[in-house]
């Protein structure tokens, strides 16, 4: 038994959730926030059998799209901000952790 923790951009969260559920995965979705851009994310907790891990990850990957976004970047000189300019950063996709589960129960 495995626990998959997948952090997905909010723009993709609904379609990821729908497709995981449609394929028989039980999903718990938690609202979360990224540290760099402070954008909204959704963190999915999914308990799966060992042989279902690859299928689950494929679904998450298929519906989690990377995109380019403008982000303000400030530079400073001696602690005083002197320039702010937009920079392109890649957001989206998914960050996935797979962990062993000693015991899993649904009560």
C-alpha positions as CSV (number, residue, x, y, z in Angstrom):
1,X,0.0,0.0,0.0
2,X,1.3,3.5,-0.9
3,X,0.3,7.0,-0.1
4,X,0.6,9.5,-2.9
5,X,0.8,13.2,-2.1
6,X,0.4,15.3,-5.2
7,X,0.7,19.1,-5.2
8,X,-1.2,20.5,-8.2
9,X,-1.8,24.1,-9.3
10,X,-5.4,25.2,-8.6
11,X,-6.0,25.8,-12.3
12,X,-5.7,22.0,-12.9
13,X,-7.1,20.7,-9.6
14,X,-10.7,20.1,-10.7
15,X,-9.8,18.1,-13.8
16,X,-7.2,16.1,-11.9
17,X,-9.7,15.3,-9.1
18,X,-12.4,14.4,-11.6
19,X,-10.2,12.0,-13.6
20,X,-8.7,10.3,-10.5
21,X,-12.2,9.7,-9.2
22,X,-13.5,8.5,-12.6
23,X,-10.7,5.9,-12.6
24,X,-11.6,4.6,-9.1
25,X,-9.2,6.4,-6.9
26,X,-10.4,7.8,-3.5
27,X,-9.0,11.3,-3.2
28,X,-8.8,13.8,-0.4
29,X,-8.1,17.3,-1.6
30,X,-6.6,20.0,0.7
31,X,-6.1,23.7,-0.1
32,X,-2.5,24.7,0.0
33,X,-0.2,27.6,-1.0
34,X,3.1,27.6,-2.8
35,X,6.0,29.3,-1.3
36,X,7.6,31.1,-4.2
37,X,4.7,32.9,-5.9
38,X,2.2,32.3,-3.1
39,X,-0.3,31.0,-5.6
40,X,-3.0,28.6,-4.7
41,X,-2.4,24.9,-5.0
42,X,-4.4,21.8,-4.1
43,X,-2.7,18.9,-2.3
44,X,-4.1,15.5,-3.0
45,X,-3.8,12.5,-0.6
46,X,-4.4,9.2,-2.4
47,X,-4.1,5.8,-0.9
48,X,-3.4,3.2,-3.6
49,X,-2.3,-0.4,-4.0
50,X,1.3,-0.8,-5.0
51,X,0.3,-1.9,-8.6
52,X,-1.8,1.3,-9.0
53,X,0.9,3.8,-8.4
54,X,2.0,4.2,-12.0
55,X,-1.6,4.6,-13.2
56,X,-2.3,7.2,-10.6
57,X,0.8,9.2,-11.5
58,X,0.0,9.0,-15.2
59,X,-3.4,10.6,-14.6
60,X,-2.0,13.4,-12.5
61,X,0.7,14.1,-15.1
62,X,-1.7,14.0,-18.0
63,X,-3.9,16.7,-16.5
64,X,-1.4,18.9,-14.7
65,X,-0.1,21.3,-17.3
66,X,3.0,23.5,-17.0
67,X,2.6,27.2,-18.1
68,X,4.7,30.3,-18.2
69,X,3.7,33.2,-16.0
70,X,5.0,36.7,-15.4
71,X,6.3,37.3,-11.9
72,X,7.7,40.5,-10.4
73,X,11.3,40.3,-9.4
74,X,12.9,43.0,-7.2
75,X,16.6,43.6,-6.9
76,X,18.2,45.5,-4.1
77,X,21.4,47.4,-3.5
78,X,22.5,47.7,0.1
79,X,19.1,46.6,1.3
80,X,17.2,49.3,-0.6
81,X,15.0,48.1,-3.5
82,X,16.0,49.9,-6.7
83,X,14.6,47.9,-9.6
84,X,11.6,45.7,-10.2
85,X,11.1,43.9,-13.4
86,X,8.9,41.0,-14.7
87,X,10.5,37.6,-15.2
88,X,9.0,34.6,-16.8
89,X,8.7,31.6,-14.5
90,X,7.3,28.1,-15.2
91,X,4.3,27.2,-13.0
92,X,2.0,24.2,-12.9
93,X,2.7,20.6,-13.4
94,X,2.7,18.5,-10.2
95,X,5.0,17.6,-7.4
96,X,4.4,14.0,-6.4
97,X,5.6,12.1,-3.3
98,X,5.0,8.3,-2.9
99,X,5.4,6.8,0.5
100,X,5.0,3.4,2.0
101,X,1.9,2.9,4.2
102,X,2.1,0.4,7.1
103,X,-1.7,0.3,7.6
104,X,-4.7,1.7,5.7
105,X,-8.3,1.5,6.9
106,X,-11.5,3.1,5.8
107,X,-14.0,3.2,8.7
